[in-house]
Amino acid sequence: MSDKPVNKTAEQIFNSAANIDSPDERSAYLDQECGSNPALRAEVEELLRHDADAGSFLEKPPQELEATAGSELSGIDYDEAWRDLLTLSDAKDCSGTLGPYEIVEHIGRGGMGVVLRARDPKLNRIVAIKLLAPELAANTMSLTQVEVQASATQDLRQRGH
Amino acid sequence: MADVTQILSQIEQGDPSAAEQLLPLVYDKLRKLAAAKLVNEKPGQTLQATALVHDAFLRLVDVDCQQKWNSRGHFFAAAAEAMRRILVERARRKRRIRHGGELARQDLNKAEIEASDVKHDLLALDEALTALAENDPIKARLVELRFFAGMTVEEAADVLGVSAITAKRYWRYARAWLHRRIGE
């Protein structure tokens, strides 16, 4: 073991200095620890300044999740809200899965919701999925309309159109 | 898909593949829970991310399992990381939409301006945290547990396997370090 003291890191000096409230004592402590190393002192002083300036930084939880329901007014996120319904997937060209379907892309937005292009991996065919806007999904009339559309589409397909 | 309680119990029994399944599962559950809750909120209302993490814990993890401290730790560690990703994705998406020619809202008030500042800060924080994790992963995880999962210093200290005093010291240094990095 050498008698020479091991140089402290900026972090170690910061930890001690941060607990010294008196500016004079703090300065004396920094003189003692970083005397011959101005770069180290500048580093520690900068960190101490940020410690003092940080205020409530990171002390308050992030309030980030904003509601987009009924979203004509608030809906900057409307066209993207459907992404929250997807399950992550590793499949190629796929934003995620919704039930058995692999969602490929967002095709458009209609009066009632969004339309997504999706793959049905079981039958290996492309399907369109219509997602009702949340404010309509609770409405029986809208659900009936979708059922009528779905059965009309199915009829077309069976007739070979 | 296996449920959260089952995976936590596999982790407890030392199954290494279970740990890999936990993050995507918790991520998925948190997103769905957030989407379901937000549907019932008034437009513009916000959900507190950390409250959502705690709510998810109560819903997704069995009472028997909750009593084991380690399960709680594993869950919150995954949930903190998942919530960070969710918030960052949402902030990126909003920034993209804002710069992408969508119609701006008419009624810009102070609260909204503050909210968008927070979103900007969140992306900067994410980058700063990634930089911190390169040199000092334990401090970055401490910040994740406290900020994104809403844990106290003591709870986070237990998850990380350090003393509360050490965690407090880490926290103070990490906060100053991140504040400086973001301020640059």
Interface residues (C-beta under 8 A of the other chain):
Chain A: E11 F14 N15 A18 E46 L47 L48 H50 D51 D53 A54 F57 L58 P61 P62 Q63 E64 L65 E66 A67 T68 A69 G70 S71 L73 S74 G75 I76 D77 E80 A81 R83 D84 L85 T87 L88 P134
Chain B: P24 Y27 D28 R31 K32 A34 A35 L38 V39 N40 E41 K42 P43 G44 Q45 T46 L47 Q48 A49 T50 A51 L52 I86 L87 R90 A91 R93 K94 I97 R98 E102 R105 A115 V118 K119 L122 L125 V143 R146 F147 F148 G150 R169 R172 Y173 R175 A176 W177 L178 H179 R180 G183
